[in-house]
Amino acid sequence: MTEYVAVCQDCEWERPMPKREMAEHAKRVHEDEQGHLVFLEH
């Protein structure tokens, strides 16, 4: 199964997700809540 990981550049936070849409959602939530920069790894 392909996995996407949302990874924060500003802290130790990261979330592996099975689908891109789920990783993008986690990315947006963390950016909105923390004001951090998050990117997706595939």
N, C-alpha and C positions, 0 to 999 in steps of 0.2 A: 504494500500500500504506500502510495506517495504521501509524504508528510510535509507540511509547511510549518515553519517556526517563526513566530513573531518575537523579535529580539530587540530589547531596548539598548540604545547606545549610552544612556545616561545612568543606568543602574543595572543590577544583576537580574532583572526581570526577563523571563522568556516563557513562551507558551507554545508547545507543540500541538498542532491541530491536524486532523486527517484531511480537511478540505481548505482550499484557499479562502473561501468566503468566511469560514470560521476564524481563520488566522487574521484576516483583514478586520473583522469585527473586534477581536481581542486587541489588535493594534490601535484602532480608533478609541476604544474605551480607555486603554492605558494612556494614550496621548491626551485625551480629554481630561482624565482624572489627575494626571501627574504633570502635564505640560512637558513631557519628555519626547524625544525623537525615537520612533520605533521603525524598524524595517523588517521585511519578510525574507526568510531564507527558504530555499527549496532544495 
